[in-house]
Amino acid sequence: MNELWGFLKQGGPLMVPILVFSVVALAVFLERAWALQSSKVVPRDFLALIRRKVKEGRAAEAVTLCEGNPSAVSRVVAAGVRHAGRPREVIKEAFEEVGRLEVAHLGRFVEVLGTIAAVSPLLGLLGTVVGMIEVFRTVVAEVGDAAGPVNPGSLANGIWAALMTTAAGLSAAIPAFLGYKYLLSRLDRLAMEMEEASLLLLDLLSAPPPDGDA
């Protein structure tokens, strides 16, 4: 703990928000990685049961099962099953409308990682610039009017401390960016899986076209 405090103190006040961003990024990544598990969002056994109920013409039971299931796909499926027997376009629109809402809900907080990945290096750079200003202020103070020699030790120490914030900012930004891209890819995959599940039910739910339609 003392070493951490010393590191933060040496890097300057901007090390504190960088550290906070790192903690927030880790918390968001772990929470979303847990929430975006395929077994939680698109449970296969549940979907197989719903398809069987629909094939048997027991749409009301399928809706009841969906209402008792906490997964995102259950709400998408329920929206379409409630329109069983209606034209294909009506059911498809119901699937898509609720599907967009569910994908947006699943993606909540993910953009926080993207923001942290973008802002952390800027904070680090700002800390370095502020630190370098302080270094040159010290140099001017040491040289003074007599134009005396500059202490290389204090100069090197000041530059080292100034660069610490850039290193810290990059250390926070790189994992945050990788986590951000990973969660986006998982979110895209889950959205495709929900769309596939809806399409498998669409033909079973839609009413056959009138005999006069080609």
N, C-alpha and C positions, 0 to 999 in steps of 0.2 A: 504493500500500500504506500509506503514511504517513497519507493522508487517511482511509482506511478505519479504521485504528487510532485516529485522532483522533476519528472519528465514534463508534466503539464506546466509547471512553473517555468521551466527553462524555455519551453516553446512559446509562452506568452498566453494572453487571455483567449485568443482564438482557438486554442487547443480544446477548450471546454466545449464549445458547440460541435466541434468535429467529433469529440468523444461521445457526446449525446447523440449525434447523428448515427454513429456506429452502433450504439445500443439499440436505437429505434429501428435501424435497418435490419439488425439481427432478429429483433422481436417480430417485425412484420414478415420477414422471410419464413421464420419457423411457423408462425400462425397460418400463413397462406399455404405453405407446403403441406401442413396437416389438413387444412380445410379442402384443398384441391386434390385429394386422393380420389382416384377413379372409383374405388369401392364406395366412397361416400357420396359422390356426385352422380355417377351412372352405375348403380348396382345391377349387374347382369341377371341375377336370379329374380330380382323384382320385376325387371322388364319382361323376362320370359313368362312370369306369372300373369302379367297384364295382357300380353299377347294371347295367352291361352284363354283368358276370360273374354276378351274381345271376339276371338274366333267362335267361342261358344254362345255369343250373343248376350253376354252378361255385362253389358257396359256399366250399369249402375253399380255392380259389385267392383268393377275395375276402378271407378271413380272413388268409391269408399276406400279401397286399398291405397290409392294415390294420396288421399287426404290424410291417411294415417302414416305415410312414409315421409321422413324428413329430407330426403334427397332433392336436389334441384331438378333432376329429370322427372320426378314424380309430379311436380307442378306443371311442367311443360306438357307431359302426357295427359294429365287431367284436363287441361284446357282443350285438347283435341277430342278426348273421349266424351266430354260433355256435349259435343256436337255430332255424335255418332249418327249416321244415317243421312246427314246433310251433304250438300255438294262438296266435292273435293277442295275447291278453292276456299270455301268457308273454313274447313278444318285446317287446311294448310296455313291460312292467315292466323288462326288461333294459335297454332304451334309456334309460328314465327314471332308473334307479338309477345307471348310469354317467354319464349326462348331468349329474345333480346334482353328482356328484363333480368332473367336469371343469369345470363352471361355477365351483364353489367354488375349484378350483385356479387357474383363470384370474383370479379376483378377488383373489388373495392380494396383500397390500401396498396394495391400493386404499384400504382403510379407514385406512391411515396418513395419507393425504392429508386425509381427513375429520377425523382427530384433530388434525393440525397446523392445519387451518383453524379449528378450534374453540378450540384452546389458545393460539395465537399472539396473538390480541387480548387475551386475559386476561393473558398475560405483559406485553404492552405496557401495559395498564391498571395492573397491579401496579407496573411500573416508574415510571409516572407518579405513582401514589400515593406511592411511596417517595420519588420526587424532590420532590414537593410538601411532604412532611414535612420533608425536608432544607431546602427553601426557607424554610419557616416557622421552623425551628430557627435558620437564619441570621438571619432578621429579628429574632427574639427576642434573639439574641446581639448584634446591632448596636444595637438599641434600648436594651437593658440597663435598669438601674434608673433611669437618668436620663431615660428616655422621649425619647431623641433621634430625629432624623430617620432614615428608612430610605433607603439608597442605591438609587434606582430602577434603576440599571444592574445591580447584583448581583441584585436581585429579578427583573428581566426575564430575565437570563441563566439564573437558576435555573429559572424557569418554562419557558423555551425548551428547556433540557436535559431537563426532566422530560417534556415533551410529545413529545420525540423517540422515546421508547420506544413510545408509542401509535401514532405514525406508522409506526414500523418493524414493530410487530405487525400492523397492518392491511395493510401492504405485503407481508408474508409470507402473511397469511391469505387475502386476496382471490384471488391466483393459485392458491393451493392449493385453495380451494373450487371455482373454475372448472375446474381440472384434475380434481378429484374427480368433479364432475357429468359432465364429458365422458367420463371412463373408465367411469362407471356406465352411461351411455347406450350406449357402445360394447359393454360387456359384455352388456347386455340385447339388443342387436341380434344379437350373435354367438350368444347362447343361443337366440334365435328361429330363426336360420339352422340351427343344429344340430338343433333340433326339426323343422324343415321337412325337412331331409335324412333324418331318421329316419322321418318319416311317408311319404316317398316310397318308402322301402324296405319299410315295414311290410307292405303288401299283397302285395309280391312274395315276402316271406319266410314269411308265415303260411300255415298249412295250411288248405285249404278246409273249411268246416263239414260235418259229417256230413249225408247226404242227408235224414235225418229232421228236421233242425233247420230252422226257418223264419227 
